[in-house]
Amino acid sequence: MLGDADIRRYLAWAAALAVLLLAGWLLFAPPFVGVADNGDFSRLMRIAGFRYLDDQETYEERYFHYAHQYFGYKSNWGSFYVSSQVLPLAVIGWLARLFRPDVFDIRWLGAFYVLLMAAAVYLVVRHAPEVPGSRRLTALTAAAVGLLILFVFGDIGYLAYFNSFYGEPYAFCGMLLAVAAALAASVRDRPPAGLALVFFAASFAMATSKLQYAPLGLIFAALGWRLFAHRADRRRRRQALAGIAAILAGTVIMLAAPNGLKTVNLYQSVFYGILKDSPDLARDMRELGIPERYVVLAGTHYFQKDTAIPQDDPELHREVLSRLSHADIVYYYLRHPDRLIEKLEKAAANGIHIRPYYLGNFDRPAGKPPRALASEFSAWSAWKARHMPANLVFFAACFACYFAALAVWRLRASSRRTRLGLEVMAAVAMAGAVSLVIPVLGDGEADLAKHLFMFNVCFDMMVVSAASALICGLACLAARR
């Protein structure tokens, strides 16, 4: 008998179990499903002590076409890469090595992400909106919220990333946990210290997972201030300030630390961004101070072969890449907002894709064609790719309506808990808007579909929260009758 116990507690455990079962089916039952390497794996593999097992496989077999389940270990750690993802990966690798010292099964990493996601889902369902005076409607609302989260974020487009060395699943789980902990804290007058720790740790992980996500740390540091720094308990305030300081420090380190990718990103931002499809190429080059002879590189990306001038040419680095910075890119777009809108249109056209469709999901032993994609539990990602409007006007309208609804609701809300919950979702929407702009400023038009991953996460959170609010509203109306 459940008696008078909060039914949401039991539904939260059921939702977490559903995550484990769904992930068990999609990620751990044969055939193996992951995401093929597009060249990014080496950043983490080199520093965390992993290597590919088969030195004889072709370029196509290693990259783009097939995912890999098994990797080898190496004793020497490689080049420096700034990401907090290195630490959990090293620990997981050490633990897996105790069971099988010769081969690392990437599903160890997948299991880690699954547990983080299950914890996030538990927190959201456990603190789902309560329908006053109706335990049954409260249960139905919580169950609906859990099913919505499972349907959207349990999509194979998201989960397939778990069995990979990409930074996306680490940032995804960090974002889910941070938002879940924030929502849980917003409905408590005295949120426990453990909840604050989860929020700050998850926010730190998300902001320090990849360079492009670092600016989101500023948003979540401000959210942490609103949620935890105004509490009456002095010790709790000090803990909150320490968490905020950690997020800000991580953000600064990510932006300021030496990173070989910054040169790559800057090249992309200039030649595959501003100068790509420029209506006045000569003017733009003069404005950026780029010598005329580099006009042959306009529209090329850093990894393109056989360019007229090699991307690693010392003169190119001295005359262009060492002199310009991403601040110059921002100033250019501020002076030419029409060009920024043009680039954001291209970003919006790619903003409907959760998964990179050019990267295969199966390993070679599965016997699937090259770049074959897993289709199980892909209804949400497939619907978005096929039917959601892929233009800037649509997304701008969605964000405008979302912010307007939050603002009106907050002005009318009498409860501090409600206002804080609305601010949490406003932070998510702000992170989504920033995540649409950053790839354009930071990497031009290069690999936009993959670089807009966090934009998809935030936008889907907005969809789930709007649908959940509608369900809760209808439940409250039914309870009054």
C-alpha positions in Angstrom: 0.0 0.0 0.0 1.3 3.4 -0.9 -0.8 5.1 1.7 -0.4 8.9 1.8 3.2 8.8 0.5 4.0 11.2 -2.3 3.2 9.2 -5.5 5.8 11.1 -7.4 8.6 9.3 -5.5 7.5 5.9 -6.9 6.9 7.3 -10.4 10.4 8.9 -10.3 12.0 5.5 -9.6 9.8 4.0 -12.3 11.0 6.6 -14.8 14.7 6.1 -13.8 14.2 2.3 -14.3 12.6 3.0 -17.7 15.7 5.0 -18.7 17.9 2.0 -17.8 15.6 -0.5 -19.7 15.4 1.7 -22.8 19.2 2.3 -22.9 19.8 -1.4 -22.2 17.8 -2.3 -25.3 19.2 0.4 -27.5 22.9 0.5 -26.4 23.7 -2.8 -24.8 21.8 -5.4 -26.7 23.3 -6.5 -30.1 24.0 -5.2 -32.6 26.3 -2.6 -31.1 25.2 1.0 -31.7 27.4 4.1 -31.3 28.5 7.0 -33.4 31.4 6.8 -35.9 34.5 9.0 -35.4 34.7 12.1 -37.5 38.3 12.8 -36.3 37.3 14.2 -32.9 38.0 11.1 -30.9 41.7 11.5 -30.9 41.5 14.6 -28.7 40.3 12.6 -25.7 41.9 9.3 -26.7 45.4 10.7 -26.8 45.3 12.3 -23.4 43.3 9.6 -21.6 45.4 6.7 -22.8 43.3 5.0 -25.5 44.0 3.8 -29.0 42.4 2.1 -32.0 42.9 -1.7 -31.9 43.3 -2.3 -35.7 46.2 -0.5 -37.2 45.4 -2.0 -40.6 41.9 -0.7 -41.0 41.3 1.8 -43.8 40.5 5.5 -43.4 36.8 4.9 -44.3 36.6 2.0 -41.8 38.0 4.1 -39.0 36.2 7.3 -39.7 32.6 8.2 -40.7 31.5 4.8 -41.9 31.5 2.6 -38.8 31.3 3.0 -35.0 33.8 1.1 -32.8 32.9 -0.9 -29.7 36.4 -1.9 -28.7 39.6 0.1 -28.2 43.0 -0.6 -26.9 45.0 1.0 -24.1 48.3 2.8 -24.3 50.7 3.6 -21.4 51.9 7.0 -22.7 49.4 9.8 -22.5 49.4 12.2 -25.4 48.9 15.9 -26.1 47.1 18.3 -23.8 43.4 18.9 -24.3 41.4 21.2 -22.1 38.2 19.4 -21.0 36.9 18.2 -17.6 35.7 15.1 -19.5 39.2 13.7 -19.3 39.0 12.9 -15.6 35.8 10.7 -15.6 37.1 9.0 -18.8 40.4 8.2 -17.1 38.7 6.8 -14.1 36.3 4.7 -16.2 39.2 3.4 -18.3 41.1 2.4 -15.1 38.0 0.6 -13.7 37.3 -1.2 -17.0 41.0 -2.3 -17.2 40.6 -4.2 -13.9 38.0 -6.5 -15.6 39.7 -6.7 -19.0 43.2 -5.3 -19.2 43.8 -5.7 -22.9 40.6 -4.2 -24.4 38.4 -1.3 -23.5 34.6 -1.7 -24.3 33.2 1.8 -25.0 29.9 0.7 -23.4 31.6 1.3 -20.0 31.5 4.9 -20.9 27.9 4.5 -22.2 26.8 3.0 -18.9 28.2 6.0 -17.0 26.2 8.4 -19.1 23.1 6.3 -18.8 23.3 6.4 -15.0 23.7 10.2 -15.1 20.6 10.5 -17.4 18.6 8.2 -15.1 19.5 10.4 -12.1 18.3 13.5 -14.0 15.0 11.9 -15.0 14.5 10.8 -11.4 14.9 14.4 -10.1 12.6 15.9 -12.7 9.7 13.4 -12.2 10.2 13.4 -8.4 9.6 17.2 -8.4 7.0 17.4 -11.2 4.2 19.9 -10.6 1.7 18.9 -7.9 -2.0 19.3 -8.7 -3.6 20.7 -5.6 -6.2 18.4 -4.0 -5.8 15.5 -6.4 -3.3 12.7 -5.9 -4.5 10.9 -9.0 -4.0 14.0 -11.3 -0.6 14.6 -9.7 0.4 11.1 -10.6 -0.9 11.4 -14.1 1.0 14.7 -14.5 4.2 13.3 -13.2 3.8 10.2 -15.4 3.2 12.4 -18.5 6.3 14.4 -17.7 8.4 11.2 -17.4 7.0 9.9 -20.7 7.7 13.1 -22.5 11.3 13.2 -21.3 11.8 9.5 -22.3 10.3 10.0 -25.7 12.4 13.1 -26.5 15.7 12.5 -24.8 15.6 8.8 -25.0 15.7 9.1 -28.8 18.5 7.1 -30.4 19.8 10.4 -31.8 20.8 11.4 -28.3 21.6 8.0 -26.8 23.8 6.7 -29.6 26.3 9.4 -28.6 26.8 7.6 -25.3 28.9 4.9 -26.9 31.5 7.3 -28.2 34.4 9.5 -27.3 32.6 12.7 -28.3 32.1 15.6 -25.9 28.4 15.8 -26.7 27.1 13.1 -24.4 29.1 14.5 -21.4 27.7 18.0 -22.0 24.2 16.5 -22.6 24.2 14.7 -19.3 25.7 17.7 -17.5 22.9 19.9 -18.9 20.2 17.5 -18.0 21.5 17.0 -14.4 22.0 20.8 -13.9 18.5 21.7 -15.0 17.0 18.8 -13.1 18.8 19.8 -9.9 17.8 23.5 -10.5 14.1 22.6 -10.9 14.3 20.4 -7.8 15.9 23.2 -5.8 13.4 25.8 -7.0 10.5 24.0 -5.3 12.3 23.8 -1.9 12.7 26.5 0.6 15.9 24.9 2.0 17.3 22.7 -0.8 19.8 20.1 0.6 23.5 20.6 0.1 23.6 17.5 -2.0 21.3 19.1 -4.5 23.4 22.2 -4.7 26.5 20.0 -5.3 24.8 18.2 -8.1 23.8 21.5 -9.8 27.2 23.1 -9.5 29.1 19.9 -10.5 26.8 19.3 -13.5 27.0 22.9 -14.6 30.8 22.8 -14.3 31.0 19.6 -16.3 28.7 21.0 -19.1 30.6 24.3 -19.3 34.0 22.7 -19.4 33.2 19.8 -21.7 34.1 21.7 -24.9 35.3 25.1 -25.7 32.1 26.1 -27.5 30.0 25.4 -24.3 32.2 27.6 -22.1 30.0 30.7 -22.4 27.0 28.8 -21.1 28.9 28.7 -17.8 28.1 32.4 -17.3 24.4 31.7 -17.6 24.4 28.8 -15.1 26.6 30.7 -12.7 24.0 33.4 -12.6 21.3 30.8 -12.2 23.2 29.2 -9.3 23.3 32.7 -7.6 19.5 33.0 -7.9 18.9 29.5 -6.6 21.4 29.1 -3.8 23.2 32.3 -2.9 20.2 34.0 -1.3 19.5 31.3 1.3 19.4 32.3 4.9 22.0 29.8 6.0 25.5 31.4 5.9 27.2 28.0 5.4 25.0 27.3 2.4 25.7 30.7 0.9 29.4 30.1 1.2 29.0 26.7 -0.5 27.0 28.4 -3.3 29.6 31.1 -3.8 32.3 28.4 -4.0 30.2 26.5 -6.7 29.7 29.8 -8.6 33.4 30.5 -8.4 34.3 27.0 -9.7 32.0 27.5 -12.7 33.4 30.9 -13.5 36.9 29.7 -13.1 36.3 26.7 -15.4 34.7 29.0 -18.0 37.7 31.4 -17.9 40.2 28.5 -18.2 38.4 27.0 -21.2 38.4 30.4 -23.0 41.9 31.4 -22.0 43.9 28.2 -21.9 46.2 27.4 -24.9 44.4 25.1 -27.2 45.4 23.9 -30.7 41.8 23.9 -31.7 41.6 27.7 -31.5 43.8 28.1 -34.6 41.5 25.6 -36.4 38.4 27.4 -35.2 39.7 30.8 -36.2 40.6 29.6 -39.7 37.0 28.2 -40.0 35.5 31.4 -38.7 37.3 33.6 -41.2 37.7 31.5 -44.4 34.7 29.1 -44.0 32.6 31.8 -42.2 32.9 35.5 -43.1 34.6 35.0 -46.4 32.5 32.0 -47.5 29.8 33.3 -50.0 30.8 36.9 -49.2 29.0 39.4 -51.5 32.0 41.7 -51.4 35.1 39.5 -50.8 37.6 42.3 -51.4 35.9 44.6 -48.9 35.7 41.9 -46.2 39.4 41.0 -46.6 40.4 44.6 -46.4 38.2 45.1 -43.3 39.8 42.1 -41.6 43.3 43.1 -42.8 43.9 39.9 -44.7 46.4 40.2 -47.6 44.9 39.8 -51.0 46.9 36.7 -51.9 44.8 34.7 -49.4 41.6 35.2 -51.5 42.2 31.7 -52.8 41.3 30.3 -49.4 37.9 31.9 -49.2 35.3 29.2 -48.8 37.8 26.5 -47.7 37.9 24.7 -44.4 40.9 23.8 -42.3 40.8 20.1 -43.1 40.4 20.4 -46.8 43.1 18.8 -48.9 45.0 20.4 -51.8 44.2 24.0 -51.1 46.2 26.6 -53.0 48.0 27.6 -49.8 48.3 24.9 -47.1 46.4 25.6 -43.9 49.6 25.1 -41.8 51.6 27.6 -43.9 53.8 29.6 -41.5 53.2 32.8 -43.5 49.4 32.3 -43.3 49.7 31.9 -39.5 52.0 35.0 -39.1 50.0 37.3 -41.4 46.5 36.2 -40.6 45.8 33.6 -37.9 48.2 35.0 -35.2 47.0 38.6 -35.8 43.2 38.0 -35.8 41.1 36.7 -32.9 37.5 35.7 -32.4 36.9 39.2 -31.0 37.6 40.5 -34.5 35.0 38.0 -35.8 32.4 39.3 -33.3 33.2 43.0 -34.2 32.8 42.2 -37.9 29.3 40.7 -37.4 28.3 43.6 -35.1 29.2 46.0 -38.0 27.4 43.8 -40.5 24.3 42.3 -38.8 22.9 41.3 -42.2 25.8 38.9 -42.7 25.2 37.5 -39.2 21.6 36.9 -40.0 22.6 35.2 -43.2 24.9 32.8 -41.3 22.2 32.2 -38.6 19.8 31.2 -41.4 22.2 28.5 -42.4 22.6 27.5 -38.8 18.8 27.3 -38.4 18.6 25.1 -41.5 20.8 22.6 -39.6 19.2 23.2 -36.2 16.6 20.5 -36.7 19.1 17.6 -36.7 19.8 15.9 -33.4 22.0 13.3 -34.9 24.8 13.7 -37.5 23.4 11.8 -40.5 26.8 11.4 -42.1 28.2 9.3 -39.2 27.4 5.6 -39.1 25.9 4.0 -36.0 27.0 0.3 -36.4 30.3 -1.4 -36.2 31.7 -3.5 -39.0 30.8 -6.9 -37.4 27.1 -5.9 -37.6 27.3 -6.4 -41.4 25.4 -3.1 -42.1 26.2 -0.8 -45.0 28.7 2.0 -44.4 27.2 5.0 -42.6 24.1 2.9 -41.7 21.9 4.6 -39.0 20.0 2.9 -36.2 16.3 3.5 -36.5 14.9 2.1 -33.3 13.2 4.6 -31.1 14.0 7.5 -33.4 10.5 9.0 -33.8 11.3 12.4 -32.3 14.6 13.0 -34.2 13.1 11.7 -37.5 10.0 14.0 -37.0 12.2 17.0 -36.4 14.4 16.3 -39.4 11.4 15.7 -41.8 8.7 18.1 -40.6 10.0 20.9 -38.3 10.5 24.2 -40.2 14.2 24.7 -40.8 14.4 28.5 -40.9 15.4 31.3 -38.6 12.0 32.9 -38.5 10.5 29.8 -37.0 13.0 29.5 -34.3 13.0 33.2 -33.6 9.2 33.1 -33.2 9.4 30.0 -30.9 12.0 31.7 -28.6 10.1 35.0 -28.6 6.8 33.3 -27.6 8.6 31.2 -25.0 10.3 34.2 -23.4 7.1 36.2 -23.5 5.1 33.4 -21.9 7.7 33.0 -19.1 7.7 36.8 -18.5 3.9 37.1 -18.3 3.7 34.0 -16.0 6.4 35.3 -13.7 4.8 38.7 -13.4 1.5 37.1 -12.4 3.1 34.4 -10.1 2.7 35.0 -6.4 4.9 32.0 -5.3 8.6 32.4 -5.1 9.0 28.7 -6.0 7.1 29.3 -9.3 9.2 32.3 -10.1 12.4 30.4 -9.6 11.2 27.5 -11.7 10.4 29.9 -14.5 13.9 31.5 -14.2 15.4 28.0 -14.6 13.6 27.5 -17.9 14.5 31.1 -19.0 18.2 30.1 -18.4 17.7 27.1 -20.6 16.2 29.2 -23.4 19.0 31.7 -23.1 21.5 28.8 -23.3 19.7 27.6 -26.5 19.8 31.1 -28.1 23.6 31.4 -27.3 24.1 27.9 -28.6 22.7 28.9 -32.0 25.1 31.8 -32.4 28.3 30.4 -30.9 29.0 27.8 -33.7 28.8 30.6 -36.4 31.1 32.9 -34.5 33.5 30.2 -33.4 33.7 27.8 -36.3 31.9 29.4 -39.3 29.8 27.0 -41.3 31.9 23.9 -40.5 30.0 20.9 -39.3 27.0 22.9 -38.3 24.7 20.0 -37.7 27.0 18.5 -35.0 28.0 21.9 -33.5 24.3 22.7 -32.9 23.8 19.7 -30.7 23.4 21.8 -27.5 20.9 24.0 -29.4 18.9 20.9 -30.0 19.1 19.9 -26.3 17.9 23.3 -25.1 15.2 23.6 -27.7 13.9 20.2 -26.9 13.9 21.1 -23.2 11.7 24.1 -24.1 9.3 21.8 -26.0 9.1 19.4 -23.1 8.6 22.1 -20.5 5.9 23.8 -22.6 4.1 20.5 -23.1 4.4 19.7 -19.4 3.1 23.1 -18.4 0.1 22.6 -20.7 -0.6 19.1 -19.2 -0.3 20.5 -15.6 -2.6 23.4 -16.5 -5.2 21.0 -17.8 -4.9 18.8 -14.8 -5.4 21.8 -12.5 -8.5 22.8 -14.4 -9.9 19.3 -14.1 -9.2 19.3 -10.3 -11.3 22.5 -9.8 -14.4 20.9 -11.4 
